[in-house]
Amino acid sequence: NIAVNAGSAVTVNPRLMYESDYDASGANPPQITLSGLGITTNNTDTMTAPASYTPGAWEQLSVSGTPNAIGVLTLKVETFSTTAGAATWVDDITVSQ
C-alpha cells in the first residue's frame, strides 16, 4: 500500500528478478500494477519475456498515475509460473509524488 495525495502524479519504480526455473512452464513474465483512487491508465508494466530475459538479472519497472483523492494506492506484483520452486524477487521500491 502506498499513501498518496490527490491530484499529483505518483511514480512507483520497483526492481524485479526471476530465476531460470520460472520459464520452465512457458509462463508469461511477472508484471506489476498500480491501482486505486481512479488510476486506470499507464498503470501496468511487465518484465522482459523469458525468451529474451537473462535469469537472475534485476530489471527496473515503472508504473504511474494521478490519484483523484487522498488515500492509499495498491501495488500488485503478479507471477504466472506453475513450475514448482520458481521464484520472483522484488527489491528497492521507490515512490515519488
N, C-alpha and C positions, 0 to 999 in steps of 0.2 A: 504494500500500500504506500502511496506517495501523497503527502499533504500538499495542496496547491491553493493558489489564489485565483479568483475569477478574472477572465479577460486578458490574461498574459500567457503567451506561448510557453509550453513546457517541452523540454527535450530530455529524453532518457537514453543513455548510452551504456548498455552492459556489454561485457566481453563474454563470449561463449566458446566452448570447445567440446568436441566429441571425439571418441576414440574409434579404432578400426572395427570393433565388434558392432558398432551402430549400423553400419551399412550392410551387414550380413543378411538382413531381411529385405533389402531393397527399399527401405523406408524413405519417405520424404525427409529433408533436413529439418533440424529444430527451428522453431520460429518464436518470435516474441510479439505480443500485442498489448498496446496501451488502451485502456477503456475507462469509461465513466464520465459523468458531467458533460455530456454532449459530444465527446470526441469520437468521431466515426470515420475520418479520412486520414491518410498518411500514418496510420496507427499500427501497421504490421510490418515487420522486417523478417527475412528468412536467411538462414546461413547458406553458404555455398553448397550446392548439391554434392552428395557423396562421390560421384564420379569425378568431380573436379577439386575436391577438398583434400587437403593433406591432414590425415588424422593426427590429433594432438596439437594442432596449430590454433592459437587463440584468434578469434575473429570479432571485430568490433561491429555491433549492430546499433541501429538508431531508430527511435520512434518519437513522434512529436504530435502535439495538438494544443488547442486552446480551450481550456475548460470554461464552461458558461456559468460556473458558480464556485464559491469557496467550498472545499471539501477534500475528498480522497479519491485518487485515481488508482486503478489496479494495473500492475504489470504482470502479464501471464507469460510463462515460458512453457511451450509445448514441445514434446518429443514424440516421435512416431515409430520408433524401432520396436519390433516384437522379439528381438534377439535377447535371450537370457544373458544377463551380465552387461548389456550395452549401457554406456554411461554418457551423460552430458553434464558439463560443469558451467556454472555462471559465476562471474567474478567482476570486481571493480565496476559496480554500477554507479554512474554519475548522473545527477539530475540538475538541470538548470532551468530557472524561470526568471 
